[in-house]
C-alpha cells in the first residue's frame, strides 16, 4: 500500500486519501513533506474546479514552484488536488496553494430547500455536469495528487454537503503511518 493522508473534521467524521505518487510524484512529495506534523485550517465550499470543499492556504515552501502534474480540468468525485500558482495567477499567495476535495454536491439547491427530488436532465439547470459546462470559464486546472478511498467516499460526500449547506468547518490533515 502507498502513502495515505487523513482528513479529520471538527464537526465530526474523517476519511482517508490515497496519494497518487505515480501520477503526481513531485506534488505528493511536497504534500508529504509539509505534513511532517499535522496541519489545521478551515474548509469552505467553492466551485473553482466544480463542486468542492477547499482551503486556499495549504503551505508550501515560499520559493517552491509547483510543477503541473496529473492536471485535471474536471476533477472526479473523490479527487484531492492543489491548484498550481501558474493556474491561479494573480490570486496566488506566495508560500500557499489552494487545496481541494471534489465531491458530488450531496443534493441540488432546490432539493435542499424544498425537500423534493429533481430530474437529472439539464433543462432544469440543477444537474452538476450541465452547470459545470455552462460555467467552465470560471474554472482552472488542478494537480490531482490523491483520491479518497472508495470505502470513505460516502463520508467525504456527506462532509462536502454539510460544508456546502452549513458553512465553514475546521479540519486537520495528517499522514497515515
N, C-alpha and C positions, 0 to 999 in steps of 0.2 A: 504494500500500500504506500502511496506517495504522501507528501506533506498535506496537512489539513489545518484549517483555522476554524475557530468557533466564534459566532456572534451571539452574545447574551444580552437581552433587553431588560431595562429597568422595570417595565410594566409586565414582565413575565415572558417566558418562552426563550428558546435558543435553538440554533441549528448549526450544522457542520458544513463546511465548504471544502471540496477537494481542489487543491491547486493544480492548474494545468501547466505543469513545468515544461512539457514538450512543445506546447503551442505558444507559450509566452515565458520563456526562461528568464529573461532579464527582469521583467515585471514581477514574476514570482520571487526572484532573488531579492529584489529591493523590498517587497512587501514582507517577506520572511525576516529580513534583517531588521526592518523597522518594528517588527513585533517581538523583538527580543524580550521586551516587557509588554504586558497587556496595555492596550490603548483605549481610552474612554473619550466619547464625544456624543453628539446628538445626531439623530437621523430625522430628516424631513421627507415629505413626499415631493416628487419632482417629475418632470417629463422631458428632460434633456435628450434622452435616448429611448423614449417610450415610457410606460408606467414603471416607476422605480422609486425606491427609497434611497436617499443619498446623504452623505456628509460631504461638504465641499472642502474639508480640512484634513485629509489624510496626509501626515507629514512625510516628506521625502527630503533627502539632503538638499540644501539650498542651491548648490551648484550642479545638481544632478539633472541630466537631460534624459527624460524617459523616452525610450525608442517606441516606434509604432510596431506593435506585435499583436497578432491574432485580432486585428481590427474588425469590429462589427458595427454596422450602421443600425441594425435592428437586432439587439440582443434578445436571446430566448429567455423565457421564464426560467429563473434559477441562475442565470449568468451573473457573475460578480466581476466588476470591471473598474478600471480607473480611466479617466479621460486625460489623455496626454496634453500637456500645455500647448503643443502645436495645434491641437484641435480646438482648444478652448480660448486661445489667443489672448485678447485683452482682459478676459475675466480671470486669467491665471494669477494666483498669489504665489510669489516666489517661496519655495520650500513646502508647498502643498499641492495636492491634486485631488479633484473630486473623485470619491469612491461611491459606487452604487451597486444595488442589487435589483435586477429586473424581476417584477412579479406579474401576476395575471390580472391585477386590478380588483380582485375579490368580487365586485359587482358594479354595475353601471350606476351613475348618479341617480337616475330615476328609480331603479330597483331599490337603492338605498333609501331614498326619500319616501317613496310611495309603497314600498313593500310588494311590488309586483314584478314578475319576471318579464323581460322584454325579448322581442325577437332578436336573433343574432344577425339579421340581414342589415346591410349597410345603409338602407334608405332611412332608418330611424336615427342615424348618427351616433348610436351608442356602442357599436361594435369596435373593439380596440383597434383591430387592423385597419379598418376604414378611417378611424380618427387619426391614426398614425400616418397613413398615406396622405391624408389631407394636410398634415402639419409637418411634413418631412423637412421643410426648410428651417424648422426650429431645432433640429437635432444635430448631433455631431457623432463622429465615430469614437469608439472606445476600445481600449485594450482589455479583452476578456481574459482574465487570469485565473478564474475559479468558477466552479459550478456547485451549486447547492446539492448536497447528497439527495438522491431520489427519495429516500425514506423520510427526509426532513422537509421536502418541498412544500407539502401542505401547511406545515407550521410557518415556513417563510412567507407563503401567500397570505396566511392569516395576519401575520405581523405587518406585511405590506398594506393590507386592507385597513388594519387598525390605525396605522400611522396616517394613511390617506384620509380617513374619516375623523379621527380623534386628535390628530396633530403630532407634534414632536415627541420623540421617545429617546431617552438616553440608552446607550449601549456600550458594551465592552467587546473588543475583538482581541483574541489571543491565539497563540499557537496551540495545537493539539499535539502533545508529545507522548 
